[in-house]
């Protein structure tokens, strides 16, 4: 499982011109799921994201977590994080999990952030054509991959 974590001052996702998710300060997440991912990977990333200290404290150091700054999450499913561009110019997405596996795991991941860690999580719609607008604060962008965290 891969998640691109982007610290933001605001984020919004629209489907067919209508806003379906919107947050102020927090994290904009792009969430990619591969065919071997399970709830264990989702749990690992949810914990890491909830405890990630990338917000500035009174001394200007990145030392505070999302909860400590009363931030929120906009979580967007993103199968293209598993694009394989090694051959040719057209990416292969063979490693991305099929929707019937990825959608329930994506929902579980978001629900874990909500229930286990008490975070406010907004989402787009799995598999929809979405337009995402956000302001990356810092900019701070971090790639988390369960293959690297295990």
C-alpha positions in Angstrom: 0.0 0.0 0.0 1.3 3.5 -0.9 0.1 6.8 0.4 1.3 10.2 -0.7 0.8 12.5 2.3 0.6 16.2 1.4 0.3 18.8 4.2 -2.3 21.3 3.1 -4.0 24.5 4.2 -7.2 23.4 2.3 -8.3 20.7 0.0 -11.5 19.9 -2.0 -12.6 17.1 -4.3 -15.3 17.5 -6.9 -17.3 15.0 -9.0 -19.2 16.4 -12.0 -18.6 19.9 -10.7 -20.1 19.2 -7.2 -17.9 19.3 -4.1 -18.2 15.9 -2.4 -15.3 16.4 0.1 -13.7 19.5 1.6 -11.3 20.2 4.5 -9.3 23.1 5.9 -5.8 22.5 7.3 -4.6 18.9 7.4 -3.6 16.1 5.0 -4.5 15.5 1.4 -3.9 11.8 0.9 -3.5 9.9 -2.4 -4.1 6.2 -1.5 -2.8 3.3 -3.7 -3.6 -0.3 -3.1 -1.8 -3.3 -4.6 -3.0 -6.9 -5.0 -1.1 -8.2 -2.0 -2.4 -5.6 0.5 -4.5 -6.6 3.5 -6.0 -4.9 6.6 -2.5 -5.2 8.2 -1.1 -2.7 5.7 -4.0 -0.4 6.1 -3.6 -0.5 9.9 0.1 0.2 9.6 -0.4 3.3 7.4 -3.3 4.6 9.4 -1.2 4.6 12.5 1.8 6.2 10.8 -0.4 9.0 9.3 -2.2 9.6 12.6 1.1 10.0 14.4 3.1 11.8 11.7 4.5 15.0 13.2 4.9 17.4 10.3 3.0 20.5 11.6 5.0 23.3 13.2 5.1 23.9 16.9 5.6 27.3 18.7 9.3 27.2 17.8 8.6 26.6 14.1 9.8 23.0 14.1 7.8 20.2 12.5 6.8 18.5 15.8 3.0 18.3 15.9 0.6 15.6 14.7 -2.7 16.1 12.8 -4.7 15.7 16.0 -2.6 18.2 17.9 -3.4 20.9 15.3 -7.1 19.9 15.0 -6.5 19.0 11.3 -8.6 16.9 9.0 -7.9 14.5 6.1 -9.1 14.4 2.5 -8.5 10.9 1.3 -8.5 10.1 -2.5 -8.2 6.6 -4.0 -5.3 6.6 -6.5 -4.6 3.3 -8.3 -2.1 5.1 -10.6 0.4 5.1 -7.6 1.1 1.6 -8.8 1.9 2.6 -12.4 4.8 0.6 -13.9 6.6 2.8 -16.5 9.6 0.6 -17.1 8.6 -0.6 -20.6 7.4 1.8 -23.3 5.5 5.0 -22.8 2.1 3.7 -21.7 2.0 2.8 -18.0 0.9 -0.6 -16.9 -1.3 -0.8 -13.8 -1.1 -4.6 -13.4 0.1 -4.2 -9.7 -2.9 -2.1 -8.7 -5.5 -4.1 -6.8 -8.8 -4.8 -8.6 -11.7 -2.6 -7.5 -13.5 -5.5 -5.7 -10.4 -5.8 -3.4 -9.2 -2.2 -3.3 -12.6 -0.5 -2.6 -13.3 -2.3 0.7 -9.7 -2.0 1.9 -9.8 1.8 1.1 -13.0 2.1 3.1 -11.5 0.2 6.0 -8.4 2.4 5.9 -10.5 5.6 6.1 -12.7 4.1 8.8 -9.7 3.2 10.9 -8.4 6.8 10.7 -11.9 7.9 11.9 -12.6 5.4 14.6 -9.2 4.3 16.0 -7.6 7.7 15.8 -10.5 10.1 16.0 -9.7 12.0 12.9 -12.1 13.8 10.6 -11.8 12.2 7.2 -13.5 13.3 4.0 -13.3 11.3 0.7 -14.1 11.3 -2.9 -15.8 8.4 -4.5 -13.9 5.3 -5.3 -13.4 4.8 -9.1 -15.0 8.2 -10.0 -13.5 10.8 -12.3 -12.5 13.4 -9.6 -11.1 16.8 -9.7 -8.9 17.6 -6.7 -7.9 21.1 -5.7 -5.6 21.8 -2.7 -2.9 24.1 -1.5 0.2 22.2 -0.4 1.5 23.9 2.7 5.3 24.1 3.0 5.3 22.3 0.6 5.4 19.1 2.6 5.0 15.9 0.6 5.8 12.5 2.0 5.6 9.1 0.4 4.7 6.2 2.7 5.0 2.6 1.3 4.3 -0.4 3.5 7.1 -2.3 1.7 9.5 0.3 3.3 7.8 0.4 6.7 7.8 -3.3 7.4 
